[in-house]
Amino acid sequence: MPTADLSVTVSSTTRRVEGADRPGRFDPATEARLDRLDHQATAHVEANRPESTRTGYATDWNAWLRFCTNADLPPAAVRSGTLVAFVEWCWHQPARPPRPGRPPGRLTAPATIDRRLSGVVVTARRRLKLHLAQDVAEEARALLKAKVKQMEKDGETRGRGPAPALLVRHMEKIAATLPPNRFGIRDLSLMTLHFAIAGREHELAHLRVRDITEDPEGRGLIVDVRVSKVAPRTVEVPFGSRAHLCPVRAWRRWKAELGQDVDPDSFAFRAVHNRWKTVLKNRLDPVTIGDILTRIGARAGLDIRPTGHSPRRGLVTESSRAGNPDAVAERQGGWAPGSKVMRRYREEDDGFKENALHGVL
């Protein structure tokens, strides 16, 4: 929605309702104008969120609407009890809504259900303006946790599981198998910079050439991540100790392929013509970036199947192994201070680093 739609005309006729029972109430006409502005503001903010976030929230809310129809509940009935019932309902639903002529798919993964809880609560607060307690989904998540434990006990599997971490040893193998052409130069720069900034796929997809600049003191790159799921951030990328995996050197080689007169407003990572190997104008979308990582991982014969989230997990893992504080990785990848998600990435790999057997055997 254009910003102009959010403009407010200040009128000297605006007045408070006489005898209002609480401050801040206005006459009905003014209240109607303010309500319209509230809804326009919500729509405007929503329109400026990353497409992947909007799509995810829309999918979560559609699942909630299907549940409400099934349970004969109004959509605004977002309560602790209804969210518990929503988890129970989601647990028995396929990952995708059933369609005529299509066989039922896998049951919904626990991570998807957990995300749906967040999506429903966030949408109810923003779109319906509901004042919900911070712990409104606490009991629902407790039920989900119990179901996951029982699922693991029964040997049941759901979903593809978390993305594996792309580690330095994996990137070593990938770099050795990349072709010596523009595809290889681009893919090496994409992979190493993706890892260096602990980026999300859409963050890499929206980077412009002007967003990646050389540090004035020659220490590496300064990457301005303007489009992000959480908040924009600036990431410093120093030179790597391994020249063949250095994100600074890899970016310089790829930028040279873009040409001396490259438009600074053009996208940093773009498609390459399959036959002529010329760099095209259209950018790589987030899905394609994930597909590239999967493809180059398969070519290298890795013991994992990397996805677009693997470099993000990989940096946290390698940074933890190097002894860096959590706050360093949080700042690099744009996690909120004290992020539980980021710490789960680290803790999954801490079994050898923090072990009760150290100094014992």
Secondary structure, 3 states (H helix, E strand, C coil): CCHHHHCCCCCCCCCECCCCCCCCCECHHHHHHHHHHHHHHHHHHHHCCCHHHHHHHHHHHHHHHHHHHHHCCCCCCCCHHHHHHHHHHHHCCECCCCCCCCCCCCECCHHHHHHHHHHHHHHHHHCCCCCCCCCCCHHHHHHHHHHHHHHHHCCCCCCCCCCCCCCHHHHHHHHHHCCCCHHHHHHHHHHHHHHHCCCCHHHHHCCEHHHEEECCCCCEEEEEECCCCCCCEEEEEECCCCHHHCHHHHHHHHHHHHCCCCCCCCECCEEECCCCCCEEEEECCHHHHHHHHHHHHHHCCCCCCCCCCHHHHHHHHHHHHCCCCHHHHHHHHCCCCCCHHHHHHHHCCCCCCCCCCCCCC
